[in-house]
Amino acid sequence: MSREFDRFETLLANLLPDEIAFRLKERTGEVIADGLPAVMLLFAGIVDFAPRAARLGPDAPVGFLHKIFSDFDDLTAERRLEKIKTIGDA
């Protein structure tokens, strides 16, 4: 039971903004239908990343990803946007 609860918590954390996950857990049965005046989603992938990473060893890909995600974090903070999640394919 504990393991299933942990899986549920992880799933909520990966899929939903913290505020929505909280509302789902704390206010069961509440209908969540918030209106958002402006929303943008960015789905990005790096072509052939896994094969390149395998050839380069750990340092180069980790540094590359750190740079990209740091830049995205800076842009979202600068423009006062909310970054929901960064997830990979692992």
Salt bridges, closest charged atoms under 4 A:
GLU4 OE2 - ARG7 NH1 3.25
GLU9 OE1 - LYS25 NZ 3.00
GLU19 OE2 - ARG23 NH1 3.66
GLU30 OE2 - ARG23 NH2 3.26
GLU30 OE1 - ARG27 NH1 3.34
ASP34 OD2 - ARG23 NH1 2.75
ASP71 OD2 - LYS67 NZ 2.86
ASP73 OD1 - LYS83 NZ 2.49
GLU78 OE2 - ARG79 NH1 3.16
